[in-house]
Amino acid sequence: MKTVAVVFLIVLFAAPVLADVADDYKVRNAGDLVALCSRDPSAEDYAAAQNFCHGFTVGAYAYYRSVATADPDVKIVCFNEPYPERRKVIADFVVWSKANPSFMKDSAVDTLFRFLAGTYPCK
């Protein structure tokens, strides 16, 4: 019973802190995604932010590929060999996004694909 009480107290006091952290990982728009992808390496949550950024972008691209494979008419992004490294593509997306702040309130996925289609167009 003591163990349950201790766990309850830890969760009770940690919940407000966890709620604040969870808000940092809500991607409501492109600005939120760029903030995570460009987190300062000295930040306490740098690794988590990078992992979230990579997971979000890879997931969005994987979904796009499955749709584009099923319907080639929607193909708008084409990577040429040698394929660019994921880190480079994400870093270029961050630079592009900061140079195009008018898109920061738009959907993160729409803005990511606006960048990808402009940078890696299908010819």
C-alpha positions as CSV (number, residue, x, y, z in Angstrom):
1,M,0.0,0.0,0.0
2,K,2.9,2.3,0.8
3,T,4.2,1.8,-2.7
4,V,0.9,2.8,-4.2
5,A,0.8,6.0,-2.1
6,V,4.3,6.9,-3.1
7,V,3.6,6.4,-6.8
8,F,0.4,8.4,-6.4
9,L,2.3,11.3,-4.8
10,I,5.0,11.3,-7.5
11,V,2.3,11.4,-10.2
12,L,0.4,14.0,-8.4
13,F,3.3,16.4,-8.2
14,A,4.8,15.6,-11.6
15,A,1.6,16.0,-13.5
16,P,1.8,19.8,-13.9
17,V,5.4,19.5,-15.1
18,L,4.5,16.8,-17.6
19,A,1.5,18.9,-18.8
20,D,3.9,21.8,-19.6
21,V,6.3,19.5,-21.4
22,A,3.4,17.9,-23.4
23,D,2.3,21.3,-24.7
24,D,5.8,21.7,-26.2
25,Y,5.1,18.6,-28.3
26,K,1.7,19.6,-29.7
27,V,2.2,20.4,-33.4
28,R,-0.6,22.8,-34.0
29,N,1.1,24.5,-37.0
30,A,4.4,24.7,-38.9
31,G,5.9,27.0,-36.3
32,D,5.5,24.4,-33.6
33,L,7.2,21.8,-35.8
34,V,10.1,24.1,-36.7
35,A,10.5,25.0,-33.0
36,L,11.0,21.3,-32.2
37,C,13.2,20.6,-35.2
38,S,15.4,23.5,-34.4
39,R,15.7,23.0,-30.6
40,D,19.0,24.2,-29.2
41,P,21.4,21.3,-28.6
42,S,22.0,22.5,-25.1
43,A,18.2,22.2,-24.3
44,E,17.3,19.6,-21.7
45,D,14.8,18.0,-24.1
46,Y,17.0,18.3,-27.3
47,A,17.1,14.5,-27.9
48,A,13.3,14.2,-27.3
49,A,12.6,17.2,-29.6
50,Q,14.8,15.8,-32.3
51,N,13.2,12.3,-32.0
52,F,9.8,13.9,-32.2
53,C,10.8,16.0,-35.2
54,H,12.2,13.1,-37.1
55,G,9.3,10.8,-36.2
56,F,6.7,13.5,-37.3
57,T,8.5,14.2,-40.7
58,V,9.2,10.6,-41.5
59,G,5.6,9.6,-40.6
60,A,4.2,12.4,-42.9
61,Y,6.5,11.3,-45.7
62,A,5.7,7.6,-45.3
63,Y,2.0,8.4,-45.5
64,Y,2.6,10.5,-48.6
65,R,4.6,7.7,-50.2
66,S,1.8,5.2,-49.6
67,V,-0.8,7.6,-51.2
68,A,1.5,8.5,-54.1
69,T,2.2,4.8,-54.8
70,A,-1.5,4.0,-54.9
71,D,-2.2,7.1,-57.1
72,P,0.7,8.4,-59.1
73,D,-1.3,11.6,-60.0
74,V,-0.6,12.9,-56.5
75,K,3.2,12.5,-56.7
76,I,4.7,15.9,-56.0
77,V,8.0,15.0,-54.3
78,C,10.8,13.1,-56.0
79,F,14.2,12.5,-54.4
80,N,17.0,11.8,-56.8
81,E,19.9,9.4,-56.0
82,P,22.0,9.8,-54.1
83,Y,19.2,10.4,-51.6
84,P,19.8,13.3,-49.2
85,E,20.3,12.5,-45.5
86,R,17.2,13.0,-43.4
87,R,19.0,15.4,-41.1
88,K,20.0,17.6,-44.0
89,V,16.4,17.7,-45.4
90,I,15.1,18.6,-42.0
91,A,17.8,21.2,-41.5
92,D,17.0,22.7,-44.9
93,F,13.3,22.7,-44.0
94,V,14.0,24.7,-40.9
95,V,16.1,27.2,-42.8
96,W,13.5,27.5,-45.5
97,S,10.7,27.9,-42.9
98,K,12.5,30.7,-41.1
99,A,13.0,32.4,-44.4
100,N,9.3,32.1,-45.2
101,P,7.6,33.0,-41.9
102,S,4.2,33.6,-43.6
103,F,3.7,29.8,-43.6
104,M,4.4,29.3,-39.8
105,K,0.7,29.5,-38.9
106,D,-0.3,26.9,-41.6
107,S,-0.5,23.2,-41.1
108,A,2.8,21.6,-40.4
109,V,2.3,18.9,-42.9
110,D,1.2,21.3,-45.6
111,T,4.2,23.5,-45.0
112,L,6.6,20.6,-44.9
113,F,5.2,19.4,-48.3
114,R,5.3,22.9,-49.7
115,F,9.0,22.9,-48.9
116,L,9.6,19.3,-50.2
117,A,7.7,19.9,-53.5
118,G,9.6,23.1,-54.2
119,T,13.0,21.6,-53.3
120,Y,12.6,18.1,-54.7
121,P,10.0,18.5,-57.5
122,C,9.0,15.7,-59.8
123,K,10.1,16.5,-63.3
